Amino acid sequence: MKKLTQAVFREKRMPKWTKSAAVDYDGVARYHDVPKSELKRSHTIWQPHSDTSVICGYGYDTTNWQNSAIDRGDV
């Protein structure tokens, strides 16, 4: 399974407005238009306040999905 890392922010298909990314319970990773501090986690997915997100990939590691959110530029 893939780990969510800063490499996801180097993808050509990443929207310019992307500020963070996170993995949902089912291994779907999404780009979000807000920093991770503004994301809210439901029982199964990460939800930005603005509801703007785009799928960036599938098959990500879900072991610790509740803590998977990363900001663009985090080390």
N, CA, C and O of each residue as an XYZ file, in Angstrom:
300
protein
N       0.836     -1.188      0.000
C       0.000      0.000      0.000
C       0.875      1.244      0.000
O       1.952      1.273      0.595
N       0.386      2.264     -0.679
C       1.130      3.521     -0.780
C       0.940      4.357      0.483
O      -0.120      4.336      1.109
N       1.985      5.088      0.841
C       1.929      6.048      1.951
C       1.716      7.438      1.366
O       2.267      7.763      0.314
N       0.928      8.247      2.036
C       0.721      9.627      1.607
C       1.931     10.448      2.035
O       2.220     10.560      3.226
N       2.631     11.018      1.072
C       3.827     11.821      1.335
C       3.762     13.121      0.531
O       2.803     13.353     -0.205
N       4.766     13.949      0.674
C       4.850     15.206     -0.076
C       4.890     14.973     -1.582
O       4.612     15.890     -2.355
N       5.232     13.766     -2.008
C       5.266     13.455     -3.443
C       3.912     13.701     -4.106
O       3.854     14.012     -5.296
N       2.836     13.565     -3.357
C       1.500     13.772     -3.916
C       1.317     15.216     -4.384
O       0.505     15.479     -5.270
N       2.060     16.146     -3.801
C       1.958     17.556     -4.188
C       2.779     17.892     -5.435
O       2.725     19.017     -5.932
N       3.532     16.926     -5.934
C       4.302     17.134     -7.156
C       3.587     16.570     -8.386
O       4.108     16.655     -9.498
N       2.420     16.007     -8.196
C       1.653     15.443     -9.318
C       1.183     16.556    -10.247
O       0.754     17.613     -9.786
N       1.263     16.321    -11.532
C       0.839     17.322    -12.510
C      -0.656     17.608    -12.435
O      -1.091     18.711    -12.767
N      -1.438     16.640    -12.010
C      -2.893     16.824    -11.965
C      -3.372     17.536    -10.687
O      -4.570     17.766    -10.519
N      -2.449     17.881     -9.797
C      -2.833     18.558     -8.563
C      -3.357     19.961     -8.868
O      -2.699     20.724     -9.575
N      -4.531     20.308     -8.343
C      -5.048     21.663     -8.554
C      -4.134     22.706     -7.888
O      -3.539     22.441     -6.844
N      -4.034     23.870     -8.492
C      -3.179     24.940     -7.962
C      -3.623     25.400     -6.581
O      -2.804     25.889     -5.802
N      -4.900     25.254     -6.267
C      -5.439     25.721     -4.989
C      -5.161     24.767     -3.822
O      -5.515     25.077     -2.684
N      -4.543     23.629     -4.077
C      -4.319     22.613     -3.046
C      -3.470     23.132     -1.893
O      -2.397     23.699     -2.102
N      -3.964     22.932     -0.671
C      -3.208     23.299      0.531
C      -2.900     22.095      1.410
O      -1.988     22.149      2.236
N      -3.659     20.992      1.240
C      -3.416     19.794      2.048
C      -3.930     18.566      1.313
O      -4.581     18.663      0.272
N      -3.620     17.417      1.881
C      -4.115     16.146      1.355
C      -4.349     15.222      2.544
O      -3.729     15.379      3.596
N      -5.245     14.265      2.369
C      -5.542     13.304      3.437
C      -6.099     12.030      2.833
O      -6.641     12.032      1.727
N      -5.955     10.939      3.578
C      -6.471      9.635      3.165
C      -7.731      9.326      3.961
O      -7.764      9.511      5.178
N      -8.767      8.853      3.274
C     -10.004      8.436      3.926
C      -9.884      6.993      4.402
O      -8.900      6.319      4.098
N     -10.863      6.523      5.135
C     -10.845      5.172      5.712
C     -10.687      4.074      4.665
O     -10.207      2.984      4.975
N     -11.092      4.357      3.420
C     -11.071      3.338      2.377
C      -9.865      3.439      1.445
O      -9.830      2.778      0.407
N      -8.871      4.267      1.808
C      -7.645      4.362      1.030
C      -7.679      5.367     -0.110
O      -6.753      5.416     -0.919
N      -8.733      6.165     -0.183
C      -8.821      7.207     -1.207
C      -8.155      8.473     -0.659
O      -8.510      8.956      0.416
N      -7.191      8.999     -1.408
C      -6.526     10.245     -1.016
C      -7.162     11.393     -1.772
O      -7.511     11.270     -2.946
N      -7.306     12.522     -1.073
C      -7.927     13.702     -1.682
C      -7.099     14.946     -1.415
O      -6.490     15.105     -0.357
N      -7.100     15.829     -2.420
C      -6.540     17.162     -2.252
C      -7.623     18.036     -1.629
O      -8.803     17.880     -1.943
N      -7.234     18.947     -0.756
C      -8.173     19.870     -0.116
C      -7.680     21.304     -0.288
O      -6.480     21.547     -0.415
N      -8.610     22.241     -0.290
C      -8.257     23.648     -0.503
C      -8.013     24.411      0.793
O      -7.884     25.636      0.780
N      -7.952     23.703      1.895
C      -7.685     24.317      3.194
C      -6.531     23.561      3.867
O      -6.289     22.401      3.535
N      -5.819     24.190      4.801
C      -4.770     23.477      5.526
C      -5.374     22.385      6.418
O      -6.569     22.408      6.714
N      -4.552     21.449      6.833
C      -5.050     20.320      7.623
C      -5.715     20.771      8.920
O      -6.599     20.082      9.431
N      -5.306     21.909      9.455
C      -5.906     22.402     10.700
C      -7.384     22.766     10.520
O      -8.124     22.852     11.500
N      -7.811     22.977      9.287
C      -9.206     23.330      9.014
C     -10.035     22.149      8.514
O     -11.221     22.307      8.224
N      -9.429     20.978      8.409
C     -10.175     19.783      8.002
C     -10.878     19.192      9.215
O     -10.355     19.237     10.329
N     -12.047     18.645      8.997
C     -12.757     17.932     10.057
C     -12.905     16.486      9.623
O     -13.170     16.208      8.453
N     -12.737     15.581     10.544
C     -12.845     14.165     10.243
C     -14.206     13.653     10.680
O     -14.618     13.846     11.824
N     -14.901     12.998      9.757
C     -16.146     12.331     10.139
C     -15.770     10.911     10.552
O     -14.605     10.644     10.847
N     -16.713     10.023     10.578
C     -16.416      8.632     10.957
C     -15.591      7.915      9.901
O     -14.893      6.947     10.205
N     -15.668      8.388      8.657
C     -15.002      7.657      7.578
C     -14.156      8.502      6.637
O     -13.315      7.960      5.921
N     -14.358      9.823      6.620
C     -13.626     10.645      5.666
C     -13.210     11.987      6.278
O     -13.691     12.380      7.341
N     -12.308     12.673      5.580
C     -11.915     14.031      5.934
C     -12.801     14.984      5.159
O     -13.035     14.786      3.966
N     -13.295     16.013      5.823
C     -14.168     16.973      5.167
C     -13.673     18.392      5.420
O     -13.560     18.818      6.569
N     -13.377     19.124      4.343
C     -13.007     20.522      4.538
C     -14.265     21.347      4.798
O     -15.359     20.972      4.375
N     -14.108     22.454      5.485
C     -15.249     23.342      5.729
C     -15.842     23.828      4.418
O     -17.054     24.018      4.317
N     -14.999     24.030      3.412
C     -15.462     24.579      2.146
C     -16.026     23.516      1.214
O     -16.612     23.852      0.185
N     -15.862     22.250      1.552
C     -16.319     21.127      0.730
C     -15.627     21.057     -0.630
O     -16.158     20.451     -1.561
N     -14.463     21.661     -0.754
C     -13.721     21.583     -2.006
C     -12.606     20.555     -1.859
O     -11.627     20.772     -1.145
N     -12.776     19.438     -2.547
C     -11.748     18.405     -2.554
C     -11.803     17.652     -3.877
O     -12.839     17.589     -4.539
N     -10.660     17.087     -4.241
C     -10.536     16.341     -5.483
C      -9.752     15.066     -5.177
O      -8.756     15.108     -4.455
N     -10.188     13.960     -5.711
C      -9.460     12.697     -5.512
C      -8.105     12.786     -6.191
O      -7.999     13.201     -7.345
N      -7.066     12.388     -5.457
C      -5.726     12.380     -6.051
C      -5.165     10.973     -6.197
O      -4.109     10.797     -6.805
N      -5.844      9.972     -5.657
C      -5.375      8.611     -5.849
C      -6.104      7.597     -4.991
O      -6.853      7.945     -4.078
N      -5.867      6.342     -5.306
C      -6.505      5.217     -4.617
C      -5.432      4.255     -4.106
O      -4.289      4.298     -4.561
N      -5.795      3.404     -3.179
C      -4.883      2.372     -2.699
C      -3.866      2.837     -1.678
O      -2.786      2.255     -1.567
N      -4.197      3.878     -0.931
C      -3.284      4.381      0.100
C      -3.464      3.611      1.403
O      -4.540      3.087      1.690
N      -2.398      3.556      2.177
C      -2.384      2.873      3.471
C      -3.412      3.517      4.407
O      -3.419      4.735      4.586
N      -4.270      2.699      4.997
C      -5.320      3.198      5.892
C      -5.038      2.897      7.358
O      -5.893      3.139      8.210
N      -3.863      2.378      7.664
C      -3.524      1.989      9.031
C      -3.809      3.099     10.035
O      -4.354      2.836     11.107
N      -3.453      4.313      9.708
C      -3.628      5.445     10.611
C      -4.313      6.598      9.865
O      -3.880      7.747      9.954
N      -5.369      6.285      9.143
C      -6.002      7.293      8.282
C      -6.489      8.512      9.056
O      -6.545      9.613      8.509
N      -6.846      8.319     10.336
C      -7.347      9.435     11.139
C      -6.295     10.529     11.339
O      -6.642     11.667     11.658
N      -5.035     10.201     11.156
C      -3.933     11.152     11.320
C      -3.141     11.327     10.029
O      -1.961     11.674     10.066
N      -3.778     11.091      8.900
C      -3.063     11.096      7.625
C      -2.946     12.468      6.972
O      -2.167     12.622      6.031
N      -3.681     13.458      7.431
C      -3.673     14.775      6.766
C      -2.290     15.405      6.819
O      -1.638     15.426      7.863
N      -1.851     15.919      5.667
C      -0.571     16.622      5.578
C      -0.799     17.940      4.831
O      -1.622     18.021      3.919
N      -0.061     18.952      5.236
C      -0.096     20.230      4.540
C       0.939     20.223      3.440
O       1.971     19.560      3.544
N       0.664     20.951      2.404
C       1.624     21.129      1.331
C       2.827     21.863      1.926
O       2.699     22.966      2.459
N       3.976     21.239      1.825
C       5.187     21.842      2.373
C       5.625     21.248      3.707
O       6.723     21.552      4.174
N       4.785     20.394      4.345
C       5.206     19.711      5.578
C       6.382     18.798      5.259
O       6.485     18.271      4.151
N       7.252     18.617      6.218
C       8.393     17.717      6.028
C       8.037     16.351      6.551
O       8.856     15.434      6.490
